[in-house]
Every structure is written in structure tokens, then in C-alpha cells.
Amino acid sequence: MKYFDFDTEVDEITDASLEKAKTIILSDGLVAFPTETVYGLGANAFSDSAIKKIFEAKGRPQDNPLIVHIAEDYPIDELVEVDYDYIYKLRDAFLPGPLTMVYRSKGKVSPVATCGLGTVGIRIPRSVEARRFLKAVGVPIAAPSANISKHTSPVTAKHVYDDMKGRIPLILDGGKCDGGIESTVLDVTTETPTILRSGLVTYEMIKSVVGRCAYSENKSTDKVRAPGMKYAHYMPSCETALFKREEAAAAQKLYDEYEKSGKTPYFMCDDEMSKIIRGRVLPLGKTAKEIASNLYYRLLEGEGKADIIIAFDVSTGDGIDEGIMNRLTKACRRQV
């Protein structure tokens, strides 16, 4: 990794800070910006040299492609091939919003961003702040989450600063992201739209619009077609453990053992589970949307004060549960 030595600025989103962001982006620099899901680390999607800086700043694997973010009025079909009519139905139903669609690329986006694949993931954020940024810079922006690779994704400007201080020149502060987990990634290069990564746009929602939907098998031997498919992700720096809801007694025993040894354990769970266990709790909320919104925020809060975060699976009955559990399982990959 190359050495970075920036005086990282954190600015509220104003006309002046957006002009500063535009200058940086068009000079092949990096800018962190808020979306409705998490903060992104953005670079000009047409520039090989700019996108290389993303991989360097994050320590990101070189075969893990980036999602390209565009403004609502950007001519998306100049970048991609539209192979099926159902794509237009999905656009009308879910965009702007937390849905990334993976198309066949027309080759205009940098191959560094696509990792040499013939496809590219495109997203139009719903966030007003993200849309202002994209409109101001005037070019498509390749952007993964604005954190060190494998660490928990940031949902505030402070989270970004804690990870990226000195590595990037500018963070645009748009407050806390309300979505909380990354976008759904959907392959639209086949007759049946196929989910590569679950998120806030669910299987049921897609099927209700198109009439069909599938899940990718995501085999370990497959090339990485979208972020979040292969590598470890979302992990806090403290120890973690994930339990099923019916394993509350075993989770409580682990908590008590840590506390007796002089360490500081925390549970992280929804409102229902918090009534069952005894101890310090990082609360996630009640509904699937609340839990998704709070997941990374609580993981990052917990790593600052806990020796271990003891989490439980989520079972609200909402399709968003799949996206939450995808992130939570990877965040708790380092079992005790």
C-alpha cells in the first residue's frame, strides 16, 4: 500500500464544499460522501489512476469490483447494455434507491473499477446529499464503502474519519445514513434477475414487479461479480460471537464468563431479545428497518467499549432480514 499523508477535512455539504469536491474528483482525487445506505469513497469512474487510489486507500483486494453511482438524470444507457425489458420496470419501481443493477458494460467505465469484467454495477442513490454531490461533480462515481477493507462500514462522517484520516482529502458530512446496510446487488444480464447481495430491496419486492427473481449460488470458485460476495467484511475490531435466538442461555453464559474475568461484554440485539438476556445491550430496535439502520452504528459503538459483542440472529419476518443476516454473519465471522 502506498503512503498517504492528507490533512483530511470534514465539511458540511454546501455549495462551497461541493465545489471543492468537484475539484478533487476531476483531479483524480478521492472524496467520501453520504448515501442512504452507508458512506461511499468516491472517485471518477472513468479514471484508472483515480480508482487505483480507492484500492490503495482501503487496502481492498484487486479482484473486488466497485459500484458506480450516477445522478438521476445521467444517461445510464450510455454506460450499459439493456438486455431485457424488465430492467425498465425495476428502474421505475426502485430508482433512485438502494438497488444496484449489474449490466453488461459498454466499456466506458474504467476496467480498474470493474476488475476487468464485462459487467458493471450501477446505482442511483436516493439520498438528497448523494444526489447533490453527484450532480455537482458531473461524472459517474465509482465508490465502495468509505472504510478500511474488512472493517465495519461507516454510517457517519466520524466513522469515515476514524478509518480514513490521512488517506483522503475530503469527507462530506451528511449526517447519519438512515438505510444502514449496503444496496441490494441484482444481476440483470440474464432472463431472470438474480440477487448477488441481499439488501433493502428484497426478493419479494423484485418478484412483485418482475414476476420472477432468483438468488446467486455464489460459489467459492466463482469470480467476484459484486461487492460482499467473497471476502470477509463488516467486522469490528473487538471479538464477536453470533448466537441463534434459541441459544440465549449459552450466550448469557459466555457474557457472564467474560464479565467474571474482568472483561467488558455487550449484547447486541433487537428489542425482543433484550427482554430475555441480562447485561449491557447495544440496542438495534424492533423492526427490520430499524435494525438495518442501527446495525453498523452499534457495531462501531461496541468496538469502542466492548471486549466482545455477543449478537443474536434477526427474525422479524421481513425480507430485509436476509440482508441484515448477510452482514451480521460476516461481521461475526471471528467466533470465540
Long-range contacts (C-beta under 8 A, 24 or more apart in sequence): 1-56, 1-59, 2-56, 4-56, 4-57, 4-166, 4-167, 4-168, 5-166, 6-166, 6-167, 6-168, 6-169, 7-169, 8-161, 8-164, 8-165, 8-166, 8-167, 8-168, 8-169, 8-170, 8-171, 9-169, 9-170, 9-171, 10-157, 10-158, 10-161, 10-171, 10-173, 11-170, 11-171, 11-172, 11-173, 12-172, 12-173, 13-129, 13-132, 13-133, 13-172, 13-173, 13-174, 17-170, 17-172, 18-132, 18-133, 18-136, 18-137, 18-172, 19-136, 20-170, 21-133, 21-136, 21-137, 21-170, 21-172, 22-136, 22-137, 22-138, 24-169, 24-170, 25-50, 25-137, 25-139, 25-141, 26-137, 26-139, 28-53, 29-53, 29-168, 29-169, 29-170, 30-54, 30-57, 30-167, 30-168, 30-169, 30-170, 31-133, 31-168, 31-169, 31-170, 31-171, 31-172, 32-146, 32-157, 32-160, 32-164, 32-168, 32-170, 32-171, 32-172, 33-129, 33-130, 33-133, 33-141, 33-143, 33-146, 33-171, 33-172, 33-174, 34-127, 34-129, 34-130, 34-157, 34-172, 34-173, 34-174, 34-175, 34-177, 35-69, 35-125, 35-126, 35-127, 35-129, 35-130, 35-177, 35-179, 36-97, 36-98, 36-125, 36-126, 36-127, 36-130, 36-177, 36-178, 36-179, 37-98, 37-125, 37-177, 37-179, 37-180, 37-181, 37-182, 37-183, 37-199, 37-200, 38-145, 38-146, 38-153, 38-154, 38-155, 38-177, 38-179, 38-180, 38-181, 38-182, 38-296, 39-145, 39-146, 39-147, 39-153, 39-154, 39-155, 39-156, 39-157, 39-159, 39-160, 39-171, 39-177, 40-69, 40-130, 40-141, 40-143, 40-144, 40-145, 40-146, 41-143, 41-144, 41-145, 41-146, 41-147, 41-160, 41-164, 41-168, 42-69, 42-133, 42-141, 42-142, 42-143, 43-141, 43-142, 43-143, 44-137, 44-139, 44-140, 44-141, 44-142, 45-109, 45-110, 45-113, 45-139, 45-140, 45-141, 45-142, 46-108, 46-109, 46-110, 46-139, 46-140, 47-110, 48-110, 48-111, 48-112, 51-110, 51-112, 51-113, 51-142, 52-112, 54-142, 54-143, 54-144, 55-112, 57-164, 57-167, 57-168, 58-144, 58-147, 58-148, 58-149, 59-148, 59-149, 60-144, 60-149, 61-149, 61-224, 61-231, 62-115, 63-115, 63-223, 63-224, 64-115, 64-144, 64-224, 64-227, 64-230, 64-231, 65-113, 65-114, 65-115, 65-117, 65-120, 65-121, 65-224, 65-225, 65-226, 65-227, 66-113, 66-114, 66-121, 66-142, 66-143, 66-144, 66-227, 67-100, 67-121, 67-122, 67-123, 67-142, 67-143, 67-144, 67-183, 67-185, 67-226, 67-227, 68-109, 68-113, 68-120, 68-121, 68-122, 68-123, 68-140, 68-141, 68-142, 68-143, 69-122, 69-123, 69-124, 69-125, 69-130, 69-134, 69-140, 69-141, 69-142, 69-143, 70-122, 70-123, 70-124, 70-134, 70-140, 70-141, 71-124, 71-131, 71-134, 71-135, 72-96, 72-124, 72-131, 73-135, 74-124, 74-134, 74-140, 76-122, 76-124, 78-106, 78-108, 79-103, 79-105, 79-106, 79-108, 79-109, 79-120, 79-122, 79-140, 80-104, 80-105, 80-106, 80-120, 80-122, 81-105, 81-106, 83-188, 83-189, 84-188, 84-191, 86-188, 86-193, 86-209, 86-210, 87-188, 89-209, 89-210, 90-186, 90-188, 90-193, 90-206, 90-209, 90-210, 93-205, 93-209, 94-201, 94-205, 94-209, 95-124, 96-124, 96-125, 96-126, 96-131, 97-124, 97-125, 97-126, 97-200, 97-201, 98-123, 98-125, 98-126, 98-179, 98-182, 98-183, 98-184, 98-199, 98-200, 98-201, 99-123, 99-183, 99-184, 99-186, 99-199, 99-201, 100-183, 100-184, 100-185, 100-186, 100-226, 101-186, 101-188, 102-185, 102-186, 102-187, 102-188, 102-189, 102-196, 102-225, 102-226, 103-188, 103-189, 104-189, 109-140, 109-142, 110-142, 113-142, 115-224, 117-223, 117-225, 119-187, 119-189, 119-225, 121-185, 121-226, 121-227, 123-183, 127-174, 127-177, 129-172, 129-174, 129-175, 130-174, 133-172, 144-227, 145-182, 146-171, 149-231, 150-231, 150-232, 150-233, 150-234, 150-235, 151-234, 151-235, 151-236, 151-237, 152-234, 152-235, 152-236, 152-296, 152-299, 152-300, 152-303, 152-331, 153-181, 153-182, 153-233, 153-234, 153-296, 154-296, 154-300, 155-180, 155-296, 155-297, 155-300, 156-297, 159-296, 159-300, 176-297, 177-293, 178-293, 179-292, 179-293, 180-292, 180-293, 180-294, 180-295, 180-296, 180-297, 181-292, 181-295, 181-296, 181-323, 181-324, 181-327, 182-227, 182-228, 182-327, 184-323, 185-226, 185-227, 185-228, 187-216, 187-225, 187-226, 196-225, 196-226, 196-229, 197-226, 197-227, 197-228, 197-229, 197-323, 197-326, 198-322, 198-323, 198-326, 199-320, 199-323, 200-292, 200-320, 200-323, 202-318, 202-319, 202-320, 202-322, 202-323, 203-319, 203-322, 204-319, 205-319, 228-326, 228-330, 232-330, 232-333, 233-327, 233-330, 233-331, 234-296, 234-299, 234-327, 234-328, 234-330, 234-331, 235-330, 235-331, 235-332, 235-333, 235-334, 236-299, 236-300, 236-302, 236-303, 236-309, 236-331, 237-303, 238-302, 238-303, 238-306, 238-307, 238-308, 238-309, 239-307, 239-308, 239-309, 239-334, 239-336, 240-308, 240-309, 240-310, 240-311, 240-331, 240-332, 240-333, 240-334, 240-335, 240-336, 241-308, 241-309, 241-310, 241-311, 241-332, 241-335, 241-336, 242-311, 242-312, 242-313, 242-328, 242-329, 242-332, 242-335, 243-310, 243-311, 243-312, 243-313, 244-312, 244-313, 245-273, 245-312, 245-313, 245-315, 248-273, 248-276, 248-277, 248-312, 251-277, 251-310, 251-312, 252-277, 252-278, 252-279, 254-308, 254-310, 254-336, 255-279, 255-310, 258-307, 258-308, 263-307, 263-308, 264-305, 264-306, 264-307, 265-306, 265-307, 265-308, 265-309, 265-310, 266-302, 266-305, 266-306, 266-308, 266-309, 266-310, 267-309, 267-310, 267-311, 267-312, 268-298, 268-299, 268-302, 268-309, 268-310, 268-311, 268-312, 269-311, 269-312, 270-312, 270-314, 270-316, 273-312, 280-306, 282-306, 282-309, 284-314, 286-316, 287-316, 287-318, 288-314, 288-316, 288-318, 288-319, 288-320, 288-321, 288-324, 289-318, 289-320, 291-316, 291-320, 291-324, 292-320, 292-323, 292-324, 295-324, 295-327, 295-328, 296-327, 299-331, 308-336
